[in-house]
Amino acid sequence: AHLSAVSMDCAMPRILRLFLPFLVLLQGQQVDPKGDEDTKNAGIRISVNGEDTAQFVMLDSRWRWLYNVDDKDCASLSNDAATLERCYLQGLRASKYAAGYGVLVGTPNNRALTLRYATKDADSPSPNYGSRVYLTDGEGYSLFSPMAGEISFDIDISQVPAGMNAAVYLVSMNRYGNIASISNSGVMNVAGWRRGLGYCDAQCPKDLRFVQGTGYNSDNRYASCCPEMDLFEANRFVSALTAHPCKSDEASVCDSSTTPNCGAECDSNGGDINTFRDEGPGHALFNNVDPMYPFTVTTRFITNNGFSNGTLIEIEQELIQA
């Protein structure tokens, strides 16, 4: 999938700066010491409230190699939570994003991001499939408040076949990837957002290696839950717009050993619009645009008073093709 020309017309929330205290603790979920990834090494430009803004792309921790001081693969050496939390999450230069993970930042222009599904380079014994990336502002994950505003982007899904999902969505992750949190094993998370930690969504996934502030997720015990707004999930045959609310407005962790149904924390099915499912073949994107060519997706969040402090009363989406 190819995403470009992103514009955000929305109010930005105020964010407190985070300071790390000097604590005598074990350090884990670490930033690798080789310095292979600067937090601003892979960037694009977007428009926020009409102002051209630099944004940077961060690959999720799940796709990163986890290794120790001897350059050994941690996952194959131990299943001990504290040991794995002391391992390094691999840093990646922009060239490695492209060659190893199919994440082409600034391609074909500096306002674009291209994602490929299966990618293999000389360092990979087998292909890496899929990817998940975040926008950051160089100080943490970028947060957007779209109430009474809109989010708009151009997308090219002409090479995305049936059965695959090219998704653009918002989730209520911790801005700093839970950096400086102390795990259940007493190990500090010093990597945080700088290595793509902190993911959550309304499916309450339990297959994450590290879950928010709890540390390594032994036996998939912990579920990582938070509200999710799927702006666009699609292939060249179908698209969906889905809102997934949760009981809590913020990210939360559910312990499946004490809560049998962690999925009940959120509406995993969500309230969606999927014209292919509702009306059958031929009623998806083809009623509005030709998916073999790029088009613009604009989603508006309409409030009762027209301001960001109002109550959401409608979500409107428009597909536009020149």
N, C-alpha and C positions, 0 to 999 in steps of 0.2 A: 504494500500500500504506500501511496505517496501523499504526504500532507504538506501543504504550503500556505503561505500568505495568511497566517493566523492573525486575527484581530480580536481584541478583547475590549468591549465597551461596557465597563462595569466598575463599580467602586472597589478599591483595594482596601482590605482591612489593615488596621494598625497592628504591627508586629513588634513584640518586645525582643530586644537582643538577648541572646543567651550567653551567659558567662560560665565557664567550667570551673568549679571549685577545686582547690588543691586538696585532694583526698589521698590517703595512703590505702589504695585498693588494687586488687589485681585488675589488669586492663585486658579487655578482650573484644571480640567482634572488631578487630583492629584494622586501621588503615595500613596497607602494606608499606614497609619502610623504603621500598625502592623508588617511591615517588613517581610511579608510572602514570599517574592520573592527577592532573590539576583540575580543580572543580570548574575551571573556565576554559577547558581545552577543546570543547566541542560546542559551538554556539550557533544560534540562529537569531533572527530579528523578528519581533512581533510588534503590533500596535496595541497599546493599552491606553484607553481614553484619548485616542488620537495622537499619542506620543510614541515615537519609535523607540523600542526598548530591547536591550540585549537579554536573551534567555539562553540557558545552557541545558544540555541534554545529559541525563544521568541514567545509566542502565541499572535495573533492579538487581539486588544482591543475589537473587536465586540463580542467575545466569553466571555468576562469577566463581572462579576457582577459589577454594578455601584451602590454604596451605600453611605450613609451619615454618619455623626458622631454618629448617634443613631443606626447604623447598619440597617437602613431601605433602602429598594429598591428605588432608586431615580426615576427610570422610571415610577413607579406606583404612585409617589407622586406629580410630577410636570412635566410640559412641557415647563417651562421657561428656556431659554438657559443659562442664567447666573447661575441659581440655579444648573442646571445639570453639568455645567462646574466646579462647586466647589465640586462636588462629587468625591469619590475615585474610581479608577479602581482597582479591586481586584488583589492582588499579589498571586502567586501560587508557591508552592514548586514543585519539580520534581515529587513527589509522587502524587500530585493533578493533574498535567498534565496527568498522566497515568490513574488514577482512575476516574477523572471527565470528561476528554476530549479525552481520547484515544490516547494521544500523548506519545509514549514510547521512551524516549531519551536514547540512548546507548543500545538499544535492537535490535538484539541479541548480539551485541558487541559494543565497544566504537567508532566505525566508522559508526554506523547505527542509523536510525530513523524510527520507525514504526508508522503509522497512522491508527487508526481504525475509522469506520464511525459513529457508534452509541454507545454512552457510557453513563452509568448512575451510579452514586454512591449514598450514603446515603444522601448527601446534596442536590441532584437534584430532584425536583418534577417530572421532565420528562427527557428523554434522551437528551444529547447534540449531535447534528448531525453535522458531518463534522468538519473541523478545517482549520486554515491557520496559518502557522508558518514561522518565518524568521530566518536566520542565523545572529548572531551578533558576534563581536569580543570582547565584554565586554565594549566597549566604544561608540558603536553606531551600526547601521546596517552595515553588511559587504558589501562592494562594490567590484565588480569585473569588470575588463576591458578585455573582451575576444578577442578584435580585434587582429588578427594574432596569436591567441592562441586557446585553446580548453578547454571545460568543459566536464568531464567524471564522470559518476556515475553508480553503479549497482542498479538494481531495481527488485523487486518481485511484480508482479501484478496478481499473480495466483488466488487471492481471490477477485479481483475487477470485478464485473459482468457487463453485458451490461447495458447501461444507466447511468453509474457512470464514474467519471473522476478523475483519480489520476494525478496530475499536478506538474511539476517542471518548474518554470519559473523565469525570471528576470523582474523587473520593476524599473523605475527611481525614486524611493522614495527619500525623504530627508533623509540623513544619520542619523540625530538625531530625526526623527519623529516630526519635527517642534517644538522641545522643546524651551521654552522661548518666543514663539510667543504669541501675544496678540490677543484674539478673538474679534469679532465684538461687544461683550458685555463688553469688557475691562477686561477680565479674562485671567491670564497667564496660559499657558500650561506648567506645571512642570513635567508631566509624560513622554511625548514624547516616544522615542523608548523603554524606560524601561517598558512600559505597552502596547507596540504594536500599537502605534498611527502612522498615516501618510500614510496609504495605498492609492494607486492609481493604475489604470491600463488603458488600451486602450479602455475599455468598458465605461469609464467615469461614474463609479457607483455613484448613488445618495442615496443609501440606507445605507450609513455609518452613525454611530452616530456622529462621529467627523470627520470633513474634513479639513485636513492639518492645516493651521493657522487660519481658520475662526471660529473654535469652534464647538459648538453643531449644528447639521444640522437640524434645525427646518423645518418641512414639506418637508423634502428631497429637499430642495431648491438648494443646491450646489452639483455639480458633481466633482469628483476627477479624473483628467486625467493625464496620462503620458504614454510614450512609454513602450511597453511590448514585451518580447521575450519568447515565449512558447517553451522551450526546449523539453518538452515531456508532452503531454496530452493523456491519454490512459486508456483503460480497457483491459481485456484479449482477446478482439476481434478486437480492432482497436487502432491506434495511430496517432497523428498529430504533426507536427512541424510547428509553425506559427510565423511570424514576424509581429508586429503591430506598425508601425511608427505613430508619431503624428506631428502636426504642430510645436510644441515646443519640444526641446530635453529634457527639464526638466519638473518636475511636475507642473501642473497648476490647478487652480480652475475655474470652469465655473458656472456662476450664471444663473440658468434656468429661473429666473423671468425676465431677460433681454435678454437672448439668448435662443430662442425656441428650437434649436437643438444642445445641448451640445455635442452630439455624433459626430458631424462633426469635432470636434477638433482632432480626431484620426481615424485611419483606424481600426474600430472595427472588420471587417471581416478578415483583414490581408491577407498576402500572405502565403499560407500554402501548405503542402504536406500531403495528407490524402488518402492513397492507397485504403482503404475500400470504400470510397465514389467514387473515381475515377474509380476503376476497379471492385467493387462489392465484395460480401462475398468470403472469401478464399484468398484474396489478401492483407490482412493487415499484422500483425506481422508474420503470419504463413509462409510467403514466406521466412523469414529470420531466425526466432527463434521460439522456443516453449514457449509460454507465461505461461505455467504451471510451468516453472522453471526460476530462476533468469537469467538476462542477463545484459550486459553492454551497456549503451547509451553514445556515444561520439559525441559531436557537435563541429565542427571547423568553425572558422570565418576567412575567407581567404581575405587578402587585396592585393591591386595591387602592393605593394612594399615589402610585406612580413614582415612589421613592424606595430606596433600598431598605428602609426601616419598616416598610409595609408588609402585608400578608400576601404570600404567593397565591394567586387565584387562577393562573393559566400559564402553561408552557406552550409556546408556539414555535414551530420549525418551518423553515422555508428552504427549498432546494432551487437553486438558480443556475442556469447554464447559458453562457453567451451564445 
